[in-house]
């Protein structure tokens, strides 16, 4: 366990913050040991503050963390079931997500290719229900192994028990938020490559291409993401900062009458998803700054640290953008990023 540990390398926004205590573990037993060590130093239950992080690509630190920050270094990959058509693979929460995507494709296991280059680690994929280019990880998750940070008990949840929805799992609910650490995630993948090209940008990218394979699709998606998203090592950011709002069809139809070119995606017969990036751009924020924080010039969904920004600067920009979108469209957009105080 380390004291007064800098979290600069553990958040992609590049925000300078410190953890009073920091510990990395490579097994459940090590996790128990670090927690017990921390608890033995606390004087009362009110002094207990524990935060479990992954790659830091979905975090915004607003100040130093006066407690214990935990990070998983569990990185095993194990086949748990296999037949002629599919394979189940159990993966440690500390595996870098894109490393897993690359590894599965090289082994001839398909399904995750549309989720290429999403930042973060395997544990966060199960909490956040990551998604991109028409795919969501919930469609591949079978089970999630959890460690209760309060009772120090282990449990396993099925995908159904995780209650997945758009960028949501039960671990993000008010009742369970911050209570569990993910230790492993099991995915069910196919041995047959079936490209999913419903997303408009992908359709255009593969036009005229014969014999598309998974590695080629992965490269196309990586190129698309790189064309829209800044390198976190150059410009601090958390990728997509806002979730795309889902509105009732009656609300959508009124807006469509005013904005006939508005992009949209049907969720079901009664609901429509509208890209938050388009709303932000229409509100005039694309490429604009507010102090040291800004809206990325290539993708309005991304808020960036122009250099020297504090967490409060990013929050101020976030709330200003939200207000302007609300006033122009009557739609609330919500941050996908977790604010840590």
N, C-alpha and C positions, 0 to 999 in steps of 0.2 A: 504494500500500500504506500502511495506517495502523497506527500503533503503539499498544499499550495501549488497544485499542478496546473500548468497552462493548458487551456482547451483550444488554443488557436488552431492546432492541427487536427482537432476533432470536430470542427464545424466548417462547412464549405463556404459559409458567408465570410469567413476570415475575420470574425469578431474576437477581439481579445477579451477573454474571461478566464477566471481561475476556479478550480474546484478545491475546496478545503482538503478533500481526500479523493484519490483516484486509484482504482484497482482494475487490472485486467486478469481474466481467468481463462483457463483452457479446459476446465471440466466442471461438472456440477459440484464435486467435492471442494474444489478450489473456490467456487462461488460461495458455498456455505462458509468456508473458512474466512473469506474476506468480509462477509456480512457479520459474522460473529465477532471478528476483531473490531469492526466499526461499532457494533452495538455495545461492546464492553467499554468503549470510551465515552459513551453518551451518559449524561447525568439523569435525564428524564426522557420519557417517551416523546415529549414535545420537541426534543432536540433531534429527532430522527428525520433525516431528509435523504432519500435515496433516489437517484436518477440513473436509469439504464439507457445507454446510447448505443447506436450502431455506427454507421459511417459519418454521422453528423450532417447528412445532406438534407435533412428535414427539420433542422433545429435553428432557432434564433435565440441566442443568449442575451437577456436584457441586463444582466448583472452577474457578479460572481456567484457561484453556487456554494452555499454554506452547508455542505453535507458530503455524501459519498457518491461519486460518479463511477458507474460500473461499465465495463466494455468486454464483450465476448471475444475470445480468441479460439473458440471451438470451431474447427475447420475440417472435420472428417466428412467424407462422402461415401455412402454405403448403399448398395443395392439391397432392397428389402423384399422385393417380389419381381418376378419376370416371367413373361410368356412370349409367344411368337410375335405378338403385336404390340406389346407395351412393356414398360419397366417402371417400377416404383423406386425412387431414390431418396434416401434420408440424408439431409445435409445440415452441417453445423451452422449455427446462427452467425458465426463470425466470418463465413466465406463471403468474399466480395461478390455482389450480385452478378456483375457482368462477367467475372471469371467463371461463375457457374454456367451462365448461358453459353459461353465459348466452349467449356468442357463438355456440356451435354451434346452440343452439335458435333463436336469431334468424335464423340462416342456413338453417334448415330441415333440420338434420342431427341425427338422433336417436340415443339410446342412453345418454347420460350423465346424463339427468335425475334418476335415482334417487340419483345421487352428488352432488346439489346441496348446497352449503354445507359440504362437507368442507373443513377448513382445510388450508393448505399450498400447494405449487406443483406444477407438472406433473412435474418431475423426480422428486419423491418419490412420485408416483402409481405410477410404474413400478417403483420400488424396493420399495415397501411393499405393492403390490397392494391399494390402498385399496378399501373396500367399505362398503355401507350399504343398508338397505331391500331386501335380496334381490339386490343387484347387486354385481359385482366388476369392476374396471377391466381385468383380464386378458382378459375376453371381448371387449374392443374394441381392445386393443393389437396392433399388427402387428409393429413393429420398434422397437428402442431404440438410439440412438446414444450411444456411450460414449467417454470419454477416460481413458486409463490414467494415473493420477497418479504412477506410478513410471517407466514407460518413455516416457511422453508420446506414446503411439501412440493412434490412433483406431480404433474397431471398431464393428461393428453386430451386435446380437443379435436374432434373431427371438423372437417370444413363446414358442415352444417351447424355445428355448435358455435363456430366462430361468427355466424350471422353476417356473412359478407354482403356488402353493398358497395356502391360507388365510393372509393377511397375510404372505406369504413370496415372495421371489424368490431366485435364485442370488446376487444381490448382497448378500444378508443372511447368506450362508453364512460360516463361519469362514474359509474360504480366500480369499474375495473381499471381505469386509466392509471398507469404507473404501478400497478400491483404485481404484474407478472413480468418475468424475463423469458423471452423465447430462447430455448436451447437448441432445438432442431426443428426442421420443417421437412415433411415428406411430400414429394411431387410425383404425380403419375404422368409419364411422358410416352409418346408414341414412337414406334420404330418406323413409321411411314410418314414421310414429309408431305404435309398438306398445307400449302401456303394460304394465309388469310390476308387478303388484299382489299378488304372492304373500305379501309381508310383511303380517302381521296388522293392524298399525296403518294401513297404506295401504288395505286392504280396507274397513275401517270408515270411513275418512275420505272415500271416494268413493261410499259407499252412496247410491243415489238420484240420482246425478249423471249427467246425459245429456251426450253429446258431449264427453267428457273430452279435453282437448288437452295437449300437452307442457308449455306454460307454466303451465297450471293445476296440473298434477301437480308441477311444480317448486315452485310456491308452497306447495302442501300439505306437501311434504317440508321446505321451509324453515321453515314454521310448526311442524311436528313437532319438528325439531331445536332450534329456539329455545325450545320448551316444555320441553325436557329438558336442554339444555346451556347453561352460563353464558357470557356474553360475556367473552372473554379480556381485554378492555380494562377490565372491571369486576372480574373475579375470575380470577386467573391459573389456567390449566388447560391440559391437552393433549388435550382431548376424551376419548375412551374410553382409559382408562389400561391396562386389561387386555384380553387376547384372550379370546374365549369358548372355554372348554375343550371339546374333542371327546373323548368317552369311548366305550369299548366298550359295545355294547348290553347285555351282561350286567350291567355296572356301572350303567348307566342304569336298568334294570328293577328292580334292588334299591333304588335311590334313589326311584324312582317309587312303590314300595310304601310307603315312608315318607312321601313328599311327593306325594300324588296331583295336586296343583295345579301341580306344577313345569312351567314352560314348557320346550319343547324343539323341536329341528328335526332331522329325519332328514338325515344326510349321505349315507349309503348303507345297505345292508342290515345292516352290522356296526357302524356308528358313529352316534353321536347328539351333536349340539351342544347345550350347556346355557348359557343366558345367564349370564355372570359377574356381571352386575349383580344378578340375582336371588339368586345364591349369597351375594354380599356383603351384600345386604339381609337375608337370612335369618340371617346371622351377626351381625346387630345393628349394622352399621356405617353404614347410611344416615343422613346428617345429622349424624354424630358427628365430633368433632375430636380430634387428637392434637397438642397444641401449636399451632403456626401453620398446620398442614396439616389438611385435613379431607376427608370424603367428602360430595359434593354432595347436598343434601337432595332434589333432584328426580330424580337419576339416580345410583345407587350405583356405576356403572361409572366415574364421573368423580372424580378426586382434585383438590383445589383448594388454591391458596395463599391463605390467609385474610388474608395481609398480613405481609410481613417474613419469610416462610419461606425457608430455604436448601434447597439440593438434598438435603442429608442429612436434613432434616425430612420431605420427601416420601418419601424412601427408607424412613425409619423407619416411617411410616404404611403404606406399601406392604407391607413385610415383616410388619407386625403383622396387617394384613388377610389376607394370604396364609396366615399361620399359623392364624388362626381359621377360615378356610374349609377348610383342610386338616384341621383337627381335627374339624370338624363333619361334613364330607361325604367326606373321604378323597380330595379332588380338588385337584390343583395348578392354580392359575391363574398365568399368566405375564404380565409387563408387555409391552405393545405399544410403550411409550415406550423410547427409547434413552438409557441413562445415559452421560454424557460426563464423563470424568475427565481 
